[in-house]
């Protein structure tokens, strides 16, 4: 009887979330020049989420319709990845993940199509091999596109509409001009959505100059180009979404949707976003200052339920700081925010 009552109380108190992001690995087969995995290589902890821990997440799948299996690593490297997708699909969930595309062999593609995976995101940093391969070292654009063309063929063969292909393009000063080629590339592999994002976590001072929001002389050019791409994409029935090319110091809006989503990291820690993931432990650059990069966790699902963690007073107080309906003044909100949020480019609109 006690266990039944406990389950009912958990059900009543459980949140309804837009998505739950689960980090299944911190291993990666790439060496992107901007990634903490590459820059912190000597101190980086390579960990796979064990399937036993993933099983403990099953009760929490009811909190959302979308499970995104992604963190600071290449998901396809986890040997239990397909089983993780199967579990989520068996519970009626939409499932997605982002990949560098190098491991999308025919066998892998057939498994993903067979599992009815909903979304596959492809990370890009250029639309020509020279640029993309220079930035995303260890990957090859021609090979990635070839894999996606094979995905199109296998989907047609199986008469399947999924997985839907999404592009995740990292905008840098040195590759921004290649965005002009993103729509033809998307049409070639039947991509339905493009998200153009900024270098919002800078862990190497030399990369500060690559952030387009630091290139204030050309802000108008960046914004005009992005607006034009949005219009062109709309005419092609492709969603093009981008984050602002300039900083808004007054912004109190977190682009990571901390009010209605959470991240469960590779060790079971519940964190507000990937930038507060405890696997990150070093320094980052914010407005030319080097600051400690410290993780933030509100609990671990090995020890307590996600419902209990979500409803903790300290987690609720944290989320309230980003509630647009709060009556508190901006300066009061900023004074109560963790420093990692106050000094975060995501909060400033990028």
C-alpha positions in Angstrom: 0.0 0.0 0.0 2.8 2.4 0.9 4.5 2.0 -2.4 1.2 2.5 -4.3 0.6 5.8 -2.4 4.2 6.9 -3.1 3.7 6.3 -6.8 0.4 8.2 -6.9 2.0 11.2 -5.1 4.9 11.1 -7.5 2.5 11.1 -10.4 0.5 14.1 -9.0 3.7 16.1 -8.3 5.6 15.3 -11.4 6.2 18.2 -13.8 5.1 18.4 -17.5 8.2 19.3 -19.5 8.8 20.3 -23.1 11.7 17.8 -23.3 14.2 15.9 -21.2 17.7 15.9 -22.4 19.8 12.8 -21.5 23.5 12.8 -21.9 24.4 9.2 -22.9 28.2 9.7 -23.3 31.0 12.1 -23.0 33.2 10.2 -25.5 33.7 11.7 -28.9 35.4 10.6 -32.2 35.8 14.2 -33.3 38.2 17.0 -32.3 36.4 20.2 -33.0 38.6 23.2 -32.4 36.0 25.0 -30.2 34.8 22.1 -28.1 35.6 21.6 -24.4 36.2 17.9 -25.2 39.1 18.9 -27.4 40.5 21.9 -25.4 40.2 20.1 -22.0 41.4 16.8 -23.4 44.0 16.1 -20.7 41.5 16.5 -17.9 38.4 15.4 -19.7 36.4 12.5 -18.2 35.3 10.0 -20.8 32.2 8.3 -19.5 29.4 6.2 -21.1 26.0 6.2 -19.3 25.5 2.5 -18.3 22.2 1.0 -19.4 21.5 0.2 -15.8 21.3 3.9 -15.1 19.2 4.5 -18.1 16.7 1.9 -16.8 16.3 4.0 -13.7 15.1 6.9 -15.9 12.2 5.0 -17.3 9.6 6.3 -14.8 10.6 9.8 -15.7 9.8 9.4 -19.4 6.2 10.1 -18.6 7.1 13.8 -17.8 7.5 14.7 -21.5 6.8 13.7 -25.1 10.3 14.4 -26.3 13.5 12.7 -25.2 16.7 14.1 -26.6 19.7 11.8 -26.2 22.5 14.3 -26.3 25.3 15.9 -24.2 29.0 16.6 -24.5 29.8 13.6 -26.7 28.9 11.5 -29.8 25.8 9.4 -28.8 26.5 6.6 -31.4 29.6 5.6 -29.4 27.6 4.2 -26.6 27.1 0.5 -27.3 23.6 0.6 -25.7 22.4 3.6 -27.7 19.9 1.7 -29.8 18.5 0.0 -26.8 18.0 3.5 -25.2 16.1 4.6 -28.3 14.0 1.4 -28.2 13.0 2.0 -24.6 11.9 5.5 -25.3 10.0 4.6 -28.4 8.3 1.7 -26.5 7.0 4.3 -24.1 5.5 6.3 -27.0 8.0 9.1 -26.9 9.5 11.2 -29.7 13.2 10.7 -29.7 16.1 12.7 -31.2 19.8 13.1 -31.0 22.6 15.1 -32.6 25.6 13.5 -34.3 28.7 14.5 -36.2 27.5 12.1 -38.8 30.7 10.0 -39.2 29.3 6.8 -37.7 26.1 6.8 -39.9 27.0 3.6 -41.7 24.3 1.8 -43.7 23.8 -0.7 -40.8 23.4 2.2 -38.3 21.0 4.0 -40.6 18.8 0.9 -41.1 18.7 0.4 -37.3 17.6 4.1 -36.7 15.0 3.9 -39.4 13.7 0.6 -38.1 13.4 2.1 -34.6 11.4 5.0 -36.0 13.8 7.6 -34.5 12.1 10.9 -35.0 14.9 13.5 -35.3 18.5 13.3 -36.3 20.5 16.5 -35.9 23.7 16.9 -37.9 26.4 19.3 -36.6 28.0 21.5 -39.3 30.6 24.2 -39.3 30.8 25.0 -43.0 29.2 24.1 -46.2 32.4 23.2 -48.0 34.8 20.5 -46.9 37.7 22.8 -46.5 36.0 25.0 -43.9 33.9 22.3 -42.2 36.8 19.9 -41.9 39.2 22.5 -40.6 36.8 23.5 -37.7 35.3 20.1 -37.0 38.5 18.1 -37.1 38.1 14.4 -37.3 35.0 14.7 -39.5 34.6 15.0 -43.3 31.7 16.9 -44.8 31.7 14.8 -48.0 31.4 11.6 -46.0 28.7 13.1 -43.8 26.6 14.2 -46.8 27.1 10.8 -48.5 25.7 9.2 -45.3 22.7 11.5 -45.3 22.0 10.7 -49.0 22.0 7.1 -48.1 19.6 7.9 -45.3 17.2 9.5 -47.8 17.4 6.3 -50.0 16.7 4.0 -47.1 13.8 6.1 -45.9 12.3 6.0 -49.4 12.9 2.2 -49.5 11.1 1.7 -46.2 8.4 4.4 -47.0 9.4 6.2 -43.8 9.1 9.9 -43.1 11.5 9.6 -40.1 14.0 10.4 -38.9 13.6 14.0 -39.9 17.0 15.6 -40.6 17.9 18.8 -38.9 21.1 20.8 -39.4 22.9 22.5 -36.4 25.3 25.1 -37.9 27.8 26.8 -35.6 28.3 30.4 -36.8 31.8 31.7 -36.5 33.4 34.8 -38.0 35.5 32.5 -40.3 32.6 30.4 -41.6 29.6 32.7 -41.6 30.0 33.5 -45.3 29.3 29.8 -46.1 25.8 29.9 -44.6 24.8 31.0 -48.1 25.2 27.3 -49.1 23.2 25.8 -46.3 19.8 25.8 -48.1 21.0 23.9 -51.2 22.7 21.4 -48.9 19.6 21.1 -46.8 17.4 20.4 -50.0 20.0 17.9 -51.2 19.5 15.7 -48.1 15.9 16.6 -47.4 16.7 18.5 -44.1 13.6 20.0 -42.6 15.1 22.5 -40.2 18.3 24.5 -39.7 19.4 26.0 -36.4 22.2 28.5 -36.7 23.8 29.0 -33.2 26.6 31.0 -31.7 29.9 30.1 -30.0 28.3 30.7 -26.6 30.8 28.7 -24.5 34.4 30.0 -25.2 37.0 27.9 -23.4 40.1 29.0 -25.4 40.8 32.8 -25.4 42.1 32.6 -29.0 38.5 31.8 -30.0 36.9 35.0 -28.7 37.6 36.6 -32.1 35.6 33.9 -33.8 32.3 34.8 -31.9 30.2 36.9 -34.3 28.7 38.8 -31.4 32.1 40.1 -30.6 32.4 41.4 -34.2 30.2 44.4 -33.6 31.4 46.3 -36.7 29.6 43.7 -38.9 26.4 43.2 -36.7 24.1 44.6 -39.4 25.6 42.3 -42.1 25.1 39.3 -39.9 21.6 40.2 -39.0 20.6 41.1 -42.6 22.0 37.9 -43.9 20.3 35.8 -41.3 16.9 37.5 -41.9 17.3 36.9 -45.7 18.1 33.2 -45.1 15.0 32.9 -42.9 12.8 34.3 -45.7 14.4 32.1 -48.3 14.1 29.0 -46.2 10.4 29.7 -45.6 9.8 29.8 -49.3 11.5 26.3 -49.5 9.4 25.0 -46.6 12.5 24.7 -44.4 12.5 26.1 -40.9 15.5 28.4 -40.3 16.1 29.5 -36.7 18.9 31.6 -35.5 20.1 33.2 -32.2 20.9 36.9 -32.2 24.2 38.0 -33.6 24.5 40.7 -30.9 24.4 40.8 -27.1 21.6 42.1 -25.0 23.0 42.9 -21.6 19.6 43.6 -20.2 18.2 40.2 -21.1 16.9 37.9 -18.4 15.6 35.2 -20.7 17.5 31.9 -20.8 17.5 30.4 -24.3 17.9 26.9 -22.7 14.3 26.7 -21.6 15.1 26.1 -17.9 11.5 26.6 -16.9 10.2 23.7 -18.9 13.1 21.3 -19.5 16.1 19.8 -17.8 19.3 17.8 -18.5 20.2 14.6 -16.9 24.0 14.1 -17.3 26.0 11.0 -18.0 26.3 10.3 -14.3 22.6 11.0 -13.4 23.0 14.6 -12.2 20.0 16.8 -12.9 21.1 20.2 -14.2 19.4 23.1 -15.8 21.3 23.1 -19.1 24.4 21.6 -20.8 26.5 24.6 -19.8 26.0 23.9 -16.1 26.9 20.2 -16.6 29.4 19.1 -13.9 31.5 17.3 -16.6 32.7 20.7 -17.5 35.4 21.7 -15.0 37.9 24.4 -16.0 37.6 28.0 -17.1 35.7 29.9 -19.8 36.0 33.3 -21.3 33.3 35.9 -20.8 33.9 39.4 -22.1 37.7 38.9 -22.1 37.7 37.7 -18.6 38.7 34.1 -17.6 36.1 32.7 -15.1 35.9 29.3 -13.4 33.6 26.9 -15.2 31.7 25.1 -12.4 28.9 22.6 -12.7 25.5 22.9 -11.0 23.4 20.0 -9.9 20.1 19.8 -8.0 20.3 16.1 -7.3 21.1 12.7 -8.8 18.4 10.3 -10.1 20.4 7.4 -8.5 19.4 8.7 -5.1 16.0 10.4 -5.6 13.3 10.8 -8.1 13.2 13.5 -10.8 9.9 14.6 -9.3 11.5 15.3 -5.9 14.5 17.0 -7.5 12.4 19.2 -9.7 10.2 20.3 -6.7 13.1 21.1 -4.4 13.0 24.6 -3.0 16.4 25.5 -4.4 15.5 24.3 -7.9 12.2 26.1 -7.8 13.9 29.3 -6.7 16.4 29.0 -9.5 13.7 28.6 -12.1 11.7 31.5 -10.7 14.7 33.8 -11.6 13.8 33.2 -15.3 10.1 33.5 -15.0 8.9 36.3 -17.2 6.0 37.0 -14.9 8.1 37.6 -11.9 7.4 40.9 -10.0 11.0 41.4 -9.0 13.2 44.1 -10.5 15.9 43.1 -13.0 18.7 44.2 -10.8 17.3 42.1 -7.9 17.0 39.1 -10.2 20.6 39.4 -11.4 21.8 39.8 -7.8 20.2 36.4 -6.9 21.3 34.5 -10.1 24.3 32.1 -9.9 27.3 33.9 -11.4 27.5 31.2 -14.2 24.1 32.5 -15.4 24.8 36.2 -14.9 27.9 35.8 -17.0 26.6 33.5 -19.7 26.2 34.5 -23.3 23.0 32.4 -23.6 21.3 34.8 -21.1 22.5 37.7 -23.3 20.5 36.5 -26.3 22.9 34.3 -28.2 
